[in-house]
Amino acid sequence: MPRAFTPKVVTANALLEGDVVYFTAQGTWTRALSEAELLSEETQAKERLAEAAKQQDQIVGAYLADMADGDAGPVPTHFREEFRRTGPSNYFHGKQAEA
Amino acid sequence: MYSYNEFDTAFLAERNAQFRSQVERRIDGSLTEDEFRPLRLMNGLYLQLHAYMLRVAIPYGTLRSEQMRMLATIAQKWDKGYGHFTTRQNIQYNWPKLPDVPDILDALGTVQMHALQTSGNTIRNVTADHFAGAAADEVADPRPVAELLRQWSTDHPEFQFMPRKFKIAVTGAEADRAVIRAHDIGIQIVERDGQIGYKVLVGGGLGRTPMIGKVINDFVPEPDLLPYCEAIVSTWNMLGRRDNKYKARIKITVHENGLESFRELTERRFAEVKPQFGGVDQKMLEEIRGMFAPPAFRNAPVDAFEAARDADPVFRAWADTNLSAHKHDGYAIVSISLKKHGETPGDATDEQMRAMADLAEQYGHDELRISHEQNVILPHVHKSDLPAVHAKLREHGLATANIGLVSDIIACPGMDYCALATARSIPVAQEIASRFEDLKLEHEIGPLKIKISGCINACGHHHVGHIGILGLDRAGVENYQITLGGDGTEDARVGDRTGPGFAFDEITGAIETIVKTYLAERDGPQETFLDAYKRLGVGPFKAALYPEKAESKANAA
């Protein structure tokens, strides 16, 4: 049996600010993980990544990040993505301060 | 201190103008990220977890007050009001925006600073003993040679496509405060029969495969140093492995080929390159040396210092911990701790940077140093000025009396910032420092160096920490491995792993267990942690850290 596919979102950093961004179902970029498109199928995930990566004028380094399906949108399954959507733990900077 | 000549100024201005145009072309879409990445890295601009990061070189860790003030201005104007001093005498800004970076580089240029070669497979910022030019135990100031190496290595045409990055450190004293044995090339100034020369080590490095540097030549005469270094880098550039990034550093080249063979090839290459130097480097060295002439030290009574030391226990505790012996009578070297308990190791706010710049200008012959231990040094302070310096430091939260103690922790940025990190470092350092502050044990414990890296690349020098902590990702959870008995000095040694790692919420307790084991086992307060470890070995520490294991062993017996 093939291994179950872990849902994913396309994420990157914004070209100008370097801020963490996520790809939406509309093909735009959002700062909020809750607005990201959750991709639950592997082929679809690869296609969306390829589309997202074309937007070189807006982002840097697009990749697929593992997520779970939460009540309010995608939720990180790994601590690295948790830090990316929150900000550093030593100062109240980054996303946590902008919300 | 070194001052740029016309060539330096023009070169930097041209590079900055080039980068400005490259940034414009990236933003307008003419350059893809693949095209732009190597260009931004050449200028010290990384992309990290939450933002870009700009790494600015502080060559051999030396700053004038106007330079420190500019670092403060950049932090305030283009970042979030602070900077992070690193283990390679750089400063990192964690939040610059891409369109601002050309302006930041121009601002740095106005005070003769840059971010060149702070990334990529180049010869990186040349580091030096942070007590250079001030230490009582020094044969000679290592900075003129470090500056010569900086000039030689900047844009060196032969070394633009090397197998990997390359790091050089220089010290002028036998006591190694620059960790030269953990560098690709380590240089120690030595004196033999009245002649200055250099003991050259090669193939040291930390990271995934830690190795202690080996002496390739115990006395390179002064005029031969630059061609000799060129011969080493050149030999490695030919031999070094480009097939495997993890085997590309010179430590692996020396290890795989053997020191003897590497030395022979270096000597052969040296014979070829030496005639090309023709003495111009020595002329330059002489000019550079003139710029590093010692300041005009004054002779004055030190009664005010002695009186303050007797009268004020807070001042006394700070003076006993944060001062080092200066070569000139009546002077002291002041280490300003950037390790206030519970704060981020190596961070300074713009306001603190300005305060330190003011102190350097008013009391310190206008000089500051950044140490690889992520502290700031005022290398030349007359003892009579120390009470005033201390009072000002206190006003700015900079008077923590913990240099060389358990809370004077080296920590890399870890997963709070770094894209390469596998776990966080900073909160671990914060919690350990706070724990020992609460226990009020710090001064009783005495000299103890804890070093924390958030990944195997070892920017936090964990291998050479008396206690080293390495943060890893174990099946999606942060896990911290401990090493003991590492040493970054002239007796350099890689620490021994204790055993299985500890979870994020267990690591501070584990460190406390180690320290309490030391306190229980030591011969007395005069036996330092490192000495006790050398005598006892890892055994008692393991038994204390993993009691279940010790017990099951006992049951089995």
HADDOCK unambig.tbl for C-alpha pairs under 7 A between the chains (distance, minus, plus):
assign (segid A and resid 16 and name CA) (segid B and resid 97 and name CA) 5.92 0.50 0.50
assign (segid A and resid 16 and name CA) (segid B and resid 98 and name CA) 5.09 0.50 0.50
assign (segid A and resid 16 and name CA) (segid B and resid 99 and name CA) 6.48 0.50 0.50
assign (segid A and resid 17 and name CA) (segid B and resid 51 and name CA) 6.46 0.50 0.50
assign (segid A and resid 17 and name CA) (segid B and resid 97 and name CA) 4.74 0.50 0.50
assign (segid A and resid 17 and name CA) (segid B and resid 98 and name CA) 6.28 0.50 0.50
assign (segid A and resid 18 and name CA) (segid B and resid 47 and name CA) 6.94 0.50 0.50
assign (segid A and resid 18 and name CA) (segid B and resid 50 and name CA) 6.43 0.50 0.50
assign (segid A and resid 18 and name CA) (segid B and resid 51 and name CA) 4.03 0.50 0.50
assign (segid A and resid 18 and name CA) (segid B and resid 52 and name CA) 5.33 0.50 0.50
assign (segid A and resid 18 and name CA) (segid B and resid 97 and name CA) 6.84 0.50 0.50
assign (segid A and resid 19 and name CA) (segid B and resid 50 and name CA) 5.29 0.50 0.50
assign (segid A and resid 19 and name CA) (segid B and resid 51 and name CA) 5.16 0.50 0.50
assign (segid A and resid 20 and name CA) (segid B and resid 50 and name CA) 5.81 0.50 0.50
assign (segid A and resid 56 and name CA) (segid B and resid 32 and name CA) 6.41 0.50 0.50
assign (segid A and resid 56 and name CA) (segid B and resid 33 and name CA) 6.99 0.50 0.50
assign (segid A and resid 57 and name CA) (segid B and resid 27 and name CA) 6.63 0.50 0.50
assign (segid A and resid 57 and name CA) (segid B and resid 29 and name CA) 5.45 0.50 0.50
assign (segid A and resid 60 and name CA) (segid B and resid 33 and name CA) 6.60 0.50 0.50
assign (segid A and resid 78 and name CA) (segid B and resid 476 and name CA) 5.87 0.50 0.50
assign (segid A and resid 83 and name CA) (segid B and resid 416 and name CA) 6.98 0.50 0.50
assign (segid A and resid 84 and name CA) (segid B and resid 49 and name CA) 6.15 0.50 0.50
assign (segid A and resid 84 and name CA) (segid B and resid 50 and name CA) 6.19 0.50 0.50
assign (segid A and resid 87 and name CA) (segid B and resid 50 and name CA) 6.69 0.50 0.50
assign (segid A and resid 88 and name CA) (segid B and resid 416 and name CA) 4.42 0.50 0.50
assign (segid A and resid 88 and name CA) (segid B and resid 417 and name CA) 6.51 0.50 0.50
assign (segid A and resid 89 and name CA) (segid B and resid 416 and name CA) 6.16 0.50 0.50
assign (segid A and resid 90 and name CA) (segid B and resid 344 and name CA) 6.91 0.50 0.50
assign (segid A and resid 90 and name CA) (segid B and resid 427 and name CA) 6.60 0.50 0.50
assign (segid A and resid 94 and name CA) (segid B and resid 50 and name CA) 6.78 0.50 0.50
